[in-house]
């Protein structure tokens, strides 16, 4: 029997169907192999509207293929991770330039006492004897009360004492009524500078 011969009657219907299915399959495969444009055209015809909602899952998406541009802004904002641990402290920075000198601070009064005498002052100050007779110099400063104001005193080295003899001398500020009392060692309270802010 040749290929051109008609099918024998005894083959039956199932054999005819099988041969027809094989022939059809081979024809479809040949169509896609010899004309790739058919496959791409079929792909172009499928859109998001053709896909059932909720049917695409993580398993259907290629790993590491999505970018932040593929996600909504709200989703991108939600991708913030936990705060990391504090980093190590950086090296010490370079020393900056020196700033400009500030304005002269306000000084209410100033003066110099040398050998128990007020030799220089800002004006209006008086050096008065200690009312208790202890030999402590008391300075009256107009506009300032010793109970509510401050005085800064520094020793004035010199006079008849050598530098070694000044060792151990000290000064402190107290009060003689409303006046400032300059207390301390005998030599120190005879020669000093003072400032009243």
C-alpha positions in Angstrom: 0.0 0.0 0.0 1.4 3.5 -0.9 0.8 6.9 0.7 -1.6 7.8 -2.1 -3.8 4.9 -1.5 -7.0 5.6 0.5 -7.1 4.5 4.1 -8.3 0.9 4.5 -11.7 0.7 5.9 -10.6 -1.7 8.7 -8.5 1.0 10.4 -11.4 2.4 12.2 -12.3 5.9 13.4 -9.8 6.1 16.3 -6.9 5.5 14.0 -8.1 8.2 11.7 -8.4 10.7 14.5 -4.9 9.9 15.8 -3.4 10.5 12.4 -5.3 13.8 12.0 -4.1 15.0 15.4 -0.5 14.3 14.6 -0.7 16.0 11.3 -2.4 19.1 12.9 0.3 19.3 15.6 3.1 19.1 13.1 1.5 21.8 11.1 1.2 24.2 14.1 4.8 23.5 15.1 6.0 24.2 11.6 4.0 27.4 11.6 5.8 28.8 14.7 9.2 27.5 13.7 9.2 28.9 10.1 7.4 32.1 11.1 8.5 33.4 14.5 6.4 36.6 14.0 3.3 34.6 14.8 4.5 33.9 18.3 5.5 37.5 19.0 2.2 38.7 17.6 0.4 36.3 20.0 2.4 37.8 22.9 1.6 41.3 21.8 -2.1 40.5 22.0 -2.0 39.6 25.7 -2.4 42.6 28.0 -3.0 43.1 31.7 -6.7 43.0 31.1 -6.4 39.4 29.9 -4.8 38.3 33.3 -7.1 37.4 36.1 -6.7 39.7 39.2 -4.7 38.1 41.9 -3.5 35.3 39.8 0.1 36.5 39.4 2.1 35.6 42.5 5.7 36.0 43.6 6.5 32.7 42.0 5.5 34.1 38.6 8.0 37.1 38.8 11.7 36.7 38.1 13.8 37.2 41.2 15.6 40.6 41.4 13.8 41.8 38.3 11.6 44.6 39.8 12.9 48.1 40.4 11.6 50.9 42.6 10.2 52.5 39.5 7.9 49.5 39.2 6.4 50.1 42.7 4.1 52.8 44.0 5.4 55.7 46.1 3.7 54.4 49.2 5.4 51.1 48.8 8.8 52.6 48.3 8.4 54.8 51.4 7.5 51.7 53.3 10.8 50.0 52.4 12.7 51.8 55.2 14.8 49.4 57.3 15.6 49.5 61.0 18.1 52.1 62.3 21.6 50.8 62.2 24.1 50.9 65.1 26.0 54.1 65.7 29.2 54.4 63.7 32.7 55.0 65.2 33.6 58.6 66.1 35.5 60.4 63.3 39.0 61.9 63.7 39.5 65.2 65.5 39.0 68.1 63.1 41.5 70.9 62.5 41.6 73.8 64.9 39.6 76.7 63.5 40.9 80.3 63.2 40.8 82.5 66.2 37.7 84.6 66.5 37.6 88.3 66.6 38.2 90.0 70.0 34.9 90.8 71.7 34.0 94.3 72.9 35.4 95.6 76.2 33.2 94.5 79.0 31.5 97.1 81.2 33.5 98.0 84.3 31.8 100.1 86.9 35.0 101.0 88.8 38.7 100.2 89.1 41.6 101.2 91.2 45.2 100.5 92.5 46.3 100.6 96.1 50.1 100.8 96.8 51.6 100.8 100.2 48.2 101.4 101.8 47.3 104.4 99.5 44.8 104.7 96.7 47.1 105.9 93.9 45.0 105.3 90.8 41.3 104.9 90.2 38.4 105.4 87.8 36.9 108.2 89.9 34.8 108.8 93.0 36.3 106.0 95.0 37.6 106.4 98.6 39.9 104.2 100.7 38.6 104.4 104.3 39.9 102.9 107.6 38.5 99.7 108.9 35.7 100.7 111.4 36.6 97.6 113.5 40.2 98.7 113.9 41.7 95.5 112.3 43.8 97.3 109.7 41.7 96.0 106.8 41.4 98.6 103.9 37.8 99.4 103.1 36.9 100.8 99.7 33.7 102.8 99.1 32.4 102.5 95.5 29.6 104.9 94.7 26.6 103.1 93.2 27.6 99.7 94.5 26.8 98.0 97.8 29.2 95.3 99.0 26.3 93.0 100.0 24.8 92.9 96.4 27.9 93.5 94.2 31.2 91.8 93.5 34.8 93.0 93.5 37.8 91.2 91.9 41.2 91.8 93.5 44.7 90.8 92.4 48.0 91.2 94.3 50.3 93.9 93.1 53.8 92.6 93.3 56.7 95.0 94.0 57.5 97.5 96.7 60.0 96.6 99.3 59.2 92.9 99.2 61.1 90.5 97.0 59.3 87.9 94.8 60.3 85.1 97.3 58.7 87.2 100.2 55.4 87.3 98.2 55.1 83.6 98.4 52.2 82.6 100.6 50.5 86.0 100.4 46.8 86.0 99.7 43.8 88.3 99.2 40.1 87.9 99.8 37.1 90.3 99.6 34.7 90.8 102.4 32.4 93.6 103.6 32.6 96.6 105.9 29.0 97.7 106.1 28.2 98.9 102.6 31.9 99.0 101.6 34.2 96.4 100.2 36.8 95.1 102.7 40.1 93.7 101.2 41.3 91.0 103.6 44.3 88.8 103.4 47.9 88.7 104.5 49.4 91.9 105.9 51.7 92.6 102.9 49.1 91.7 100.2 46.4 94.0 101.5 48.8 97.0 101.3 49.3 96.7 97.5 46.6 95.4 95.1 44.5 96.1 92.1 40.7 95.8 92.1 37.9 95.9 89.6 34.1 96.3 90.3 32.0 95.1 87.4 
